[in-house]
């Protein structure tokens, strides 16, 4: 296992050629972001209780520490303070139905569209969970689909999930994407979600119940004409082929902590 350290050089200008490419696919990748949302394999943010950091667990990964990010294949660790570069290409939100730990499967029971009426069937329990009549509970979950772009390696797709206290980070990321404006030939326009690099990082937070690591997001430089053409085309192709079924088919394994 290796720890990837990312050094990002910030650039302040974008060429006219790349701006034209952005304009041709204006707002692509942002179609599913609603106003209330602003504020592949899963890139995992390791916590104190993650099995990968426990030397006595069979899933332990050498050198893994809380606050690090584990890549989808499980073979690379990213330093949480330094972060890892990503390029987003799609976004979605769903209500995920879970059974309580120890009472059912470790994977989701069902996925419900954010536009469905399923939330109206729930009641808040003592833990403020949205309980369905069948005893399961719903968890609103935001999914950001990205290309991981560490320095010196080929980009690869990944999914980053946000729920519970992390939803505010997802809303902030959505605002960072939708607030971008470029001046085109006729007027200002919102470029596609993959117009810029972003950096995913981690930071430790705490309350009276304990401490955990949360995601952090930072917008970096725009993609550059010539230098980033292949990356742009890859993100565009993934965005065009995106379907919400990707969320259902790519989630597998045990339920993670909501923190």
HUSUL-V55584 format. One record per helix or strand of 3 or more residues. SS is the DSSP state (A for helix, B for strand). FROM is the first residue (numbers start at 1). TO is the last residue. If there is no record, write none. Layout:
# HUSUL-V55584
SS;FROM;TO
SS;FROM;TO
This chain:
# HUSUL-V55584
B;2;4
A;16;24
A;35;37
A;51;53
B;76;78
B;84;98
B;110;113
A;118;121
B;137;148
B;156;163
A;164;178
A;193;195
B;196;207
B;210;222
A;229;241
A;245;250
